Amino acid sequence: MARGQKQYTDEFKKTIVELYNSGKSLTALSSEYAISKSTITGWIKKNKPVSVDKDTTITAEEYKNLLKKNAKLEEEIEILKKAMGIFARK
């Protein structure tokens, strides 16, 4: 992390996004909380809901985490398949 760069809690980020979604302007939030507009915009994009099914929505960040988890599980399956092949030969 770069020097002097602030870290914000997930709860704080969600609060800022909720304020934006409730109608507060990006400029007002930026000046009130001393956060750059680009930082707030990034938080908004990460928390923007994505419709998966008729009744299901997830955020872009949750989708990204699901993709990572899926890749990890697929890797574990491949390892287990190789192990089964090794043990089956013995």
C-alpha positions in Angstrom: 0.0 0.0 0.0 1.3 3.5 -0.8 2.3 5.8 2.0 -0.3 8.1 3.3 -3.1 6.1 1.7 -6.1 5.7 4.0 -7.9 2.4 4.6 -11.6 2.5 5.1 -13.7 -0.2 6.7 -16.2 -2.1 4.6 -19.0 -0.7 6.8 -17.9 2.9 6.1 -17.7 2.1 2.3 -21.2 0.6 2.4 -22.5 3.7 4.3 -21.1 6.0 1.6 -22.6 3.9 -1.2 -26.0 3.9 0.6 -25.8 7.7 0.9 -25.1 8.0 -2.8 -27.9 5.6 -3.7 -30.3 7.6 -1.5 -29.7 10.7 -3.6 -26.7 12.5 -2.1 -24.4 13.8 -4.9 -20.9 12.5 -5.5 -19.5 16.1 -5.0 -21.3 16.5 -1.7 -20.0 13.1 -0.4 -16.5 13.9 -1.6 -16.3 17.2 0.1 -18.1 16.2 3.3 -16.0 13.1 4.0 -12.7 14.2 2.3 -12.7 11.3 -0.1 -11.8 11.6 -3.8 -14.6 11.2 -6.3 -12.8 8.4 -8.0 -12.6 6.4 -4.8 -16.3 6.7 -4.2 -17.0 5.8 -7.8 -15.0 2.6 -7.4 -17.0 1.7 -4.3 -20.2 2.4 -6.1 -19.2 0.1 -9.0 -18.1 -2.7 -6.6 -21.5 -2.5 -4.8 -23.7 -2.1 -7.9 -26.2 -5.0 -7.9 -26.1 -7.5 -10.8 -29.2 -9.5 -11.6 -28.5 -13.2 -11.6 -32.0 -14.7 -11.7 -35.5 -13.4 -11.4 -35.3 -12.9 -7.7 -31.5 -13.0 -7.1 -29.0 -10.1 -7.2 -25.4 -9.9 -6.2 -22.8 -7.2 -6.3 -19.9 -7.2 -8.7 -17.5 -7.9 -5.8 -19.5 -10.9 -4.7 -19.5 -12.2 -8.3 -15.7 -11.7 -8.5 -15.3 -13.7 -5.2 -17.5 -16.5 -6.6 -15.3 -16.7 -9.7 -12.2 -17.0 -7.5 -13.9 -19.7 -5.3 -15.0 -21.6 -8.4 -11.5 -21.6 -9.8 -10.0 -22.8 -6.5 -12.6 -25.6 -6.3 -11.9 -26.7 -9.9 -8.1 -26.8 -9.0 -8.9 -29.0 -6.0 -11.0 -31.3 -8.1 -8.1 -31.8 -10.5 -5.7 -32.6 -7.7 -8.1 -35.1 -6.3 -8.6 -36.7 -9.7 -4.8 -37.1 -10.1 -4.5 -38.5 -6.5 -7.3 -41.1 -7.3 -5.4 -42.2 -10.4 -2.2 -42.6 -8.4 -3.9 -44.6 -5.7 -5.9 -46.7 -8.2 -2.7 -48.0 -9.7 -1.3 -49.3 -6.4 
